[in-house]
Amino acid sequence: MDLNILWFILITVLFIGYFFLEGFDYGVGMLLPFMGKDDAERRAIINTIGPHWDGNEVWLLTAGGASFAAFPNFYATLFSGFYLPLFLMLLGLIVRAVAFEYRSKEDSLKWRYNWDWMIFLGSFIPAFLWGVAVSNLLIGVPIDSTMTYTGGFFNLLNPYALVGGITFVVLFLFHGSLFLSLKLGGEMMDKAKESANKYWIPAVVMAVIFVVYTYFAVPSFSASAVALISALIAAVALILAGIYAKGGKMGLGFIMSSLTVVFVTILAFATLYPNLMFSSTDPANNLTIYNASASPYTLTVMSYVALILVPFVLVYQAWSYIIFKKRITKDSEMTY
């Protein structure tokens, strides 16, 4: 295995971690105004992810930094071509972060409810736009021979990408509901279980539509055994997640929904491999792990750095979830 393939795999792993962890964060944020009927319930919901949401975002920062260092031409084309949606995504994340920190600074219910809707928007916008971005990478975008994106913003809002955006939103709502069922206590836990059962069928329907659409719209998907196997595993996991949730086995349900997110991410990267971006203008203009990569020396240095630092990140992340594993009720002492 050469370093180009190694770093493609490592970036895939970073995005798996990001979508798995931030996926339920986004789901919790989108559920907040609807599941929480009063301030105490909403505070309980927010505090389930309060100790973790900023740490979960580190996976995105690391994935972005790794992409910049390992595949700079891909990073340049992606961030220039997808500039506006990525800016909106960043704006949503900033608004959400500010809302987490500011909502409890005042006792006014109007103040807090307004910030709660900012948390909703700051979760919905990135969730939807990630689906749009990933879908556009799969279906291809206009790229010329100089690795320059030649389309506009509305090129990215094609029917396939919109289906992808909706699919991501519904999957994260289901994933977030299962997470809340494990973190909340009392009657709030029952609400989370009801929410998981509510969003399971829409998640299955949208996942089926997205996979079938991908099969016909993205030729490389059907040509990749790894992508097809990943789609099958994701489908089975999603079905089992709903069955376990309906049976009250929320822990197993969450494991299955996590596997769904993991294998949907693997599906996307396996469909791309060995490309990073497809050109809809001419396949000769595709950005691959070789023509978009940094120098061998850069990849070598990065590999040693990752070998030393990544284990520390994983240990810290696991430790934080162990420390804050206790269920939260409306009567718990809360920070947010």
C-alpha positions in Angstrom: 0.0 0.0 0.0 1.5 3.4 -1.0 1.1 6.6 1.0 -1.5 8.0 -1.3 -3.9 5.1 -0.6 -3.0 5.2 3.1 -4.0 8.8 3.3 -7.2 8.3 1.4 -8.1 5.6 3.9 -7.1 7.8 6.9 -9.2 10.7 5.6 -12.1 8.3 5.1 -11.7 7.2 8.8 -11.7 10.9 9.9 -14.9 11.5 8.1 -16.4 8.3 9.5 -15.6 9.6 13.0 -17.0 13.0 12.1 -20.3 11.8 10.7 -20.8 9.2 13.4 -20.2 11.7 16.3 -21.5 14.9 14.8 -24.4 13.0 13.2 -26.1 12.5 16.5 -25.1 16.0 17.6 -26.9 17.4 14.5 -29.9 15.1 15.2 -30.1 16.3 18.8 -29.9 19.9 17.7 -32.7 19.5 15.1 -34.9 17.7 17.7 -34.4 20.3 20.4 -37.4 22.7 19.7 -39.8 19.8 19.1 -38.9 17.3 21.8 -38.3 19.9 24.5 -41.7 21.3 25.6 -40.3 23.6 28.3 -37.0 25.1 29.3 -36.1 22.3 31.7 -36.6 19.6 29.0 -34.6 21.6 26.5 -31.8 22.1 28.9 -31.7 18.4 29.5 -31.5 17.7 25.8 -28.7 20.2 25.2 -26.7 18.9 28.1 -26.6 15.4 26.6 -24.2 16.7 24.0 -22.9 19.7 26.0 -19.6 18.1 27.0 -19.0 16.6 23.6 -20.1 18.7 20.7 -17.0 20.8 20.4 -14.7 17.8 20.7 -16.7 16.1 18.0 -16.1 19.0 15.6 -12.4 18.4 15.9 -12.8 15.4 13.6 -13.9 17.8 10.9 -11.0 20.2 11.5 -8.6 17.3 11.4 -10.2 15.9 8.2 -10.0 19.3 6.6 -6.4 19.8 7.6 -5.4 16.3 6.5 -7.1 16.9 3.1 -5.2 20.2 2.7 -1.9 18.6 3.5 -2.2 15.3 1.7 -4.3 16.3 -1.3 -3.8 20.1 -1.7 -5.2 20.2 -5.3 -8.4 18.5 -4.2 -8.7 20.8 -1.2 -8.3 23.9 -3.5 -10.8 22.7 -6.1 -13.3 21.6 -3.4 -13.2 24.8 -1.3 -13.2 27.1 -4.3 -16.0 25.3 -6.1 -18.1 24.6 -3.0 -17.3 28.0 -1.4 -20.8 29.3 -0.8 -22.3 26.0 0.6 -19.2 25.5 2.8 -19.5 29.1 4.0 -23.1 28.6 4.9 -22.2 25.4 6.7 -19.5 27.2 8.6 -21.9 30.0 9.5 -24.4 27.4 10.8 -21.7 25.9 13.0 -20.7 29.3 14.3 -24.3 30.2 15.1 -24.8 26.8 16.9 -21.7 27.2 19.0 -22.7 30.7 20.0 -26.2 29.5 20.9 -24.9 26.7 23.1 -22.8 29.2 25.1 -25.3 32.1 25.3 -28.8 30.5 25.7 -28.5 30.1 29.5 -26.9 33.5 30.1 -30.3 35.1 30.6 -33.4 33.8 32.5 -35.8 35.1 29.8 -37.7 32.3 28.1 -38.0 34.3 24.9 -34.2 34.7 24.9 -33.6 31.0 25.4 -36.2 29.8 22.9 -34.7 32.1 20.2 -31.3 30.6 20.8 -32.9 27.1 20.7 -34.1 27.8 17.2 -30.5 29.0 16.3 -29.3 25.6 17.5 -31.9 24.0 15.3 -30.8 26.0 12.2 -27.1 25.5 13.1 -27.7 21.8 13.1 -30.1 21.5 10.1 -28.0 23.6 7.7 -24.7 21.6 8.1 -26.5 18.3 8.1 -28.4 19.1 4.9 -25.4 20.7 3.2 -23.1 17.8 4.0 -25.6 15.5 2.2 -25.5 18.0 -0.8 -21.7 18.1 -0.8 -21.2 14.4 -0.6 -23.8 13.8 -3.3 -22.1 16.2 -5.7 -18.8 14.6 -5.1 -20.4 11.3 -6.2 -22.3 12.5 -9.2 -19.5 14.8 -10.4 -19.2 18.5 -10.9 -17.8 20.7 -13.8 -14.0 20.6 -13.6 -11.6 21.7 -16.4 -8.2 20.5 -17.2 -6.6 23.0 -14.8 -8.5 21.4 -11.9 -10.7 24.4 -11.6 -14.4 24.2 -10.8 -16.3 25.8 -13.7 -19.9 25.6 -12.4 -22.0 27.9 -10.2 -23.8 27.6 -7.0 -27.0 26.3 -8.6 -25.1 23.4 -10.3 -24.8 22.0 -6.8 -28.5 22.1 -6.1 -29.4 19.3 -8.6 -32.1 16.7 -7.8 -29.6 14.0 -6.7 -27.9 16.3 -4.3 -31.2 17.5 -2.8 -32.2 13.9 -2.2 -28.8 13.3 -0.5 -29.3 16.3 1.7 -32.7 15.2 2.9 -31.4 11.7 3.4 -28.6 12.9 5.7 -31.1 15.0 7.7 -33.5 12.2 8.3 -30.7 9.7 9.1 -29.2 12.1 11.7 -32.6 12.7 13.2 -33.0 8.9 13.7 -29.4 8.6 15.0 -29.8 11.6 17.4 -33.1 10.2 18.7 -31.4 6.9 19.6 -28.5 8.8 21.3 -31.0 10.7 23.4 -32.8 7.5 24.4 -29.5 6.4 26.0 -28.6 9.8 27.6 -32.0 11.0 29.0 -33.8 9.6 32.0 -37.5 9.6 33.1 -40.2 10.7 30.8 -37.6 12.3 28.5 -36.2 8.9 27.7 -39.7 7.8 26.6 -40.0 10.8 24.3 -36.6 9.9 22.8 -37.8 6.4 22.1 -41.0 7.7 20.5 -38.9 10.0 18.3 -36.6 7.1 17.2 -39.7 5.1 16.2 -41.1 8.1 14.4 -38.1 8.8 12.2 -37.1 5.2 11.5 -39.5 4.7 8.5 -38.6 8.0 6.9 -34.9 7.2 7.3 -35.4 3.8 5.6 -37.5 5.3 2.8 -34.9 8.1 2.1 -32.0 5.7 2.3 -33.6 3.4 -0.2 -34.3 6.3 -2.6 -30.8 7.6 -2.2 -29.1 4.2 -2.9 -31.3 3.4 -5.9 -30.7 6.9 -7.3 -27.0 6.4 -6.7 -27.0 3.1 -8.5 -28.5 4.7 -11.7 -26.8 8.1 -11.5 -23.3 7.1 -10.4 -21.7 4.5 -12.6 -18.7 3.9 -10.3 -21.0 2.8 -7.5 -22.2 -0.3 -9.2 -18.6 -1.0 -10.4 -17.3 -1.0 -6.8 -17.7 -4.2 -4.8 -16.8 -2.4 -1.6 -19.5 0.3 -2.2 -22.1 -2.3 -2.9 -21.3 -4.4 0.2 -21.2 -1.2 2.3 -24.7 -0.3 1.0 -26.0 -3.8 1.9 -24.5 -3.6 5.4 -25.8 -0.1 5.9 -29.3 -1.2 4.8 -29.3 -4.2 7.1 -28.0 -2.1 10.0 -30.7 0.5 9.5 -33.5 -2.1 9.5 -32.1 -3.7 12.6 -31.8 -0.3 14.3 -35.5 0.2 13.9 -36.4 -3.3 15.0 -34.3 -3.0 18.1 -35.7 0.4 18.9 -39.3 -0.8 18.6 -38.3 -3.7 20.9 -36.9 -1.3 23.5 -33.3 -2.3 23.0 -32.1 1.2 22.5 -28.4 0.4 23.0 -28.4 -2.1 20.2 -30.4 0.3 18.1 -27.8 3.0 18.5 -25.0 0.6 17.6 -26.9 -0.3 14.4 -27.6 3.3 13.5 -23.9 4.1 14.1 -23.0 1.3 11.7 -25.4 2.7 9.2 -23.7 6.1 9.3 -20.3 4.4 9.2 -21.0 2.3 6.1 -22.8 5.1 4.3 -19.6 7.0 4.6 -17.5 4.0 3.4 -20.0 3.7 0.5 -19.3 7.3 -0.6 -15.5 7.0 -0.4 -15.4 3.5 -2.0 -17.5 4.9 -4.9 -15.0 7.7 -5.3 -11.8 5.6 -5.1 -9.2 6.1 -6.6 -10.7 9.5 -7.4 -11.4 12.4 -5.0 -13.6 14.4 -7.3 -15.4 13.4 -10.5 -15.4 15.8 -13.4 -18.7 15.9 -15.2 -17.0 17.8 -18.0 -14.5 15.2 -19.0 -13.4 12.1 -17.0 -9.8 13.0 -17.9 -10.1 15.9 -15.6 -11.0 13.8 -12.5 -9.0 14.6 -9.4 -7.3 11.4 -8.2 -5.3 10.4 -5.2 -2.2 10.8 -7.4 -2.7 13.9 -9.5 -4.1 15.9 -6.5 -1.6 14.7 -3.9 1.2 16.4 -2.0 4.8 15.2 -2.4 5.9 11.8 -1.0 8.0 13.6 1.6 5.0 15.5 2.9 2.9 12.3 3.1 5.7 10.5 4.9 6.1 13.2 7.6 2.3 13.4 8.0 2.2 9.6 8.5 4.6 9.8 11.4 2.7 12.7 13.0 -0.6 10.8 12.7 0.9 7.6 14.1 2.0 9.6 17.3 -1.0 11.9 17.8 -4.1 10.0 16.6 -4.1 7.5 19.5 -4.1 10.4 22.0 -7.2 11.9 20.3 -9.0 8.5 20.4 -8.2 7.9 24.1 -9.3 11.4 25.1 -12.6 11.1 23.1 -13.4 7.7 24.7 -12.5 9.1 28.2 -14.8 12.0 27.8 -17.8 9.8 27.0 -17.0 7.5 29.9 -16.8 10.4 32.3 -20.1 11.9 31.2 -22.0 8.6 30.8 -24.6 9.3 33.4 -28.2 9.9 32.3 -29.7 13.4 32.5 -33.1 14.3 33.7 -34.9 17.6 34.2 -33.8 17.6 37.8 -30.1 17.1 37.0 -27.5 19.8 37.6 -27.0 21.3 34.2 -24.5 23.7 32.6 -26.2 24.8 29.3 
